[in-house]
Amino acid sequence: MAMTFVPSSTSSTFRPTLIRCASANERQALLSRIAPVYDNLNDLLSLGQHRIWKRMAVSWTGAKMGDCVLDVCCGSGDLSFLLSDKVGSHGKVIGLDFSKDQLSFALSRQQSLSKNCFMNIEWVEGDALDLPFSDGRFDAITMGYGLRNVVDKQKAMQEIFRVLKTGSTVSILDFNKSNELLTSAVTEWMIDNIVVPVATGYGLSEEYRYLKRSIREFLTGKELEKLALGVGFSAARHYEIGGGLMGCLVAKR
């Protein structure tokens, strides 16, 4: 799929409103409770399609052999492992998350897999709003289902911009907040009638009920493009994928 960027000259300055989400501690506790069954639920709820979406997101970064790359809000490590394949054993992948339980699970997956290149992944506990890395360190960055959950999205984007090399790309995969009423209605119907009932079977109904609210409070594709351009990215494009249920923001520094 060809990539077309929205040039910065066409955008106005983006002034985001701080969304009042749950506190960082509440988010961390929620993700810790989900960690043991997170991957099984993803497979079940998306019928395996999340694997395709994640490959698309990684491909859009342009990561190549030997690169040093970052996966922000890495969770159980799906995007980190895909990045590892891209950069090879001579490259470097850092998977960052603020949930110790998610990082522990990612480490156990890494140790159980046989690919030599997966040994190039380092797991780091850290905050997406205060990345513990030097300026311009990374050749590519991914973020999967994380931006929607941070309290200050502008700050998160500023941090990503800071640690990304000039000319490099970030790819941010998440649920899509659609302007289309039908798509939004379908998304909410699926959450109420599929996601929450399935999660209930795992004892996680309350943990997944927050999805509908978090998507409502998220930014549309156009707003995400303006956010990226407003913090300094030279170009940005938001792709709707998965029939409009998911979206991927691709921005070049």
N, C-alpha and C positions, 0 to 999 in steps of 0.2 A: 504494500500500500504506500503510495507516494505521500511524502510529508510536505505540507504547505504551512508556513508560519504566518502569523498575524504580525505585520511590522509595527514597531513601537510608535511610529509617527502617526498611526491611526487611532491611538488610544488616548483617553483622558486619564488624569491622575486618579488613582484608585484610593479612596479613603474608607477602609473597612470599619465596620462596627464590631466591637468586641462582643462575641457571642458568649453568653453565660452558660457554659457547659458544666458538667460535674467537675469536681476538683481533680487535680492530678492524682491524689491518693486514691480517690474513688475509682478513677479510670484504671489505675494500676491494680487495685484489688479485683476489679471486674475481669481484666485480662488474665490475672492469675487464676481465677476460678475457671475460665474458659480453656486455658492452656492444654489440659490433658486430653480434651476431645476436639480441639479446634480444627485439626486437619480432617478428621472423619466427618465433622459437620460440614465443612466447606465442600468436600466431595459430594456428600449427600444432597445438600441444599442447592448446589449449582449443577448437579448431574455431571460433575467433572469438568465443567466449562471453565472454572476458575483457572485451571492449568493453562488453557489457551490464552486467556486474558493476560495472565502473568508473563507468558512468553512474548506476547505482543508488547507489553510494557518494557520488558528488558531489551527487546530488539530495537525499540525506538530510542534507547539511550545511545546507540552506536558504540557501545563498549566493545573493545577488541583485545586481542592477545597482548598480554603484558601490562595492561592498564591497572591503575589503582582506583577502586570503585567503592562506593558507600551505599548501603541499604538502610535507610532511616525507618524506624518503627518496623524492624525486620520480623517481629513475631517469631514463628517457628522456623523461619528461614527459607521459605520457598523461593523468593526472589534472590536471596543471597546465593543459593545453590545454582540457580540459572545464570547469575552473573559469573559465578566461578567457572562454569562451562565456557563462557565467553572470553574470559581473560586468561584462562589456562594456568598451569602450575607456576609460570613465571610472573603471573599477575598477583594482585592482592585484593581481597574483598574484606570489608569491615561491615558486620551486621550490628546495628545499634538499636537497643530497645530499653525502655525503662522498667520492664517486667522481668524480674529475675527468673520467674517460673517459665516464661516463654523462652528466655535465653538458655536455660538449663535443658529444655526440651530440644531446642535447636542444636545444642552441643551433642546431645545424645543421638540425634539423627545424623549429625556429621560423623560421629564415631562409628556408627553402624553401616555407613555407606562405604563402598570400596574404591571410588574414584580418587586417584592421587590428587587431582586438582582441588578437590574439596578441602584438602588440608591447608589451602591458602586462605581459609576464612578465619577471621578473628571476631569473636563475639564481645561486644562492649556494652556495659550498662551505662546509659546516658539519657539526656533530655534533648528532645528535638528542638527545644527553644534555646538551648545553650550547648551547641555541638562542641565536644572537646577536641577539636582539630584545628590545625593552622589554616590560614587563608589559602585558597587556591590549591588545595591538596589533591582533589579527586578529578579523575578523567570522566567520570559518569556517576550519576546518583539515581537511585530508585526510592520510591516510597509507596507502599501498598496498604491501603485502608488505614492510613495514619493521619493525614491532614484533616479529615473530617472530625477527628477526635481531639485535636489540640485546641487549647483555649484561645491562643493568639496565632491565627493563621498567617498574618503578615510577618510576625517575628520568625515563625518557622521557615517561611519562604526567604526571608532575609538571611537566615543562617545557612540555608542551602546555597543561596547565591554566593555567600562569603567563602564557603569551603570548596566551591566548584571552580575548576580552571576556566579561564576565558576561552570561549569557543566550544565548550563542552555542554552536555545536555542532561537535564533531569527529566525523569518520567514518573508521573504521580498517578497511580491507579486507585480508583475509589468508586463508590456508588455514584450514579449520575442523578443530580437534581435537575429534572427535565422541566422545560417550560410547557411541554405538551401535557394537557390535562389527562389524556388517556394513559400515557406512559406513567405519569405519577400515580394514577389510580391503580394501574396494574401492579406497580411496585408496592404500594401500601396493601393491596389485596394479598399479594404473595407473602408479605411479612406477617400479616394477621392470620392467614389461613394455611401457610406452609412453614415459614421459618420458625415462628413462635411455637406452633404445635410440635414440630420436630425437636426443637431445642428443649421443650418440656419433657420429652422422653429421656433427655440426658440430665434432667433436673436443673436446666438453665433458662427457664422461661423468662424470668425477670432480667437476666443478663442480656437477652436478645430483644426484649421489648423496647429498649432504648433506640434501636435501629431507626424506627420510623421517625422519631423526634429528631435524631441526629441528621437524617437526610433532609428533613424539612428545614433545619437550621443551617444546612450546608450552602455553598455557593453554586450558582449555575455555571455552566461551561464558560460563558462569556465573562462572568465575574471572576472566574479563576484565571482566565487569560489576562484580564485587567490587573488582577493582583500580581501576577508574575511580571508583567511589564512595569508596573508601578514600583517594584523593588529593584528594578534595574536590568532584568533579562531583556536581551535584544529582540527576541521573537518568542511567540508562544502560540500553541494551537491545542484546543481541546477536542478530542475524538470521542464520539459516542460509540460504544461497542456493546455487544451482548443484547442487541435489539433495543438499545437506548437505556437499558437498566444499569449499565456501568459506563464509566467515562475515564479517559486518560489524558491528563494534561502533560504536554511535551513542551518544554521551554529551554531555549538556548541562551547561555550566558554571553 
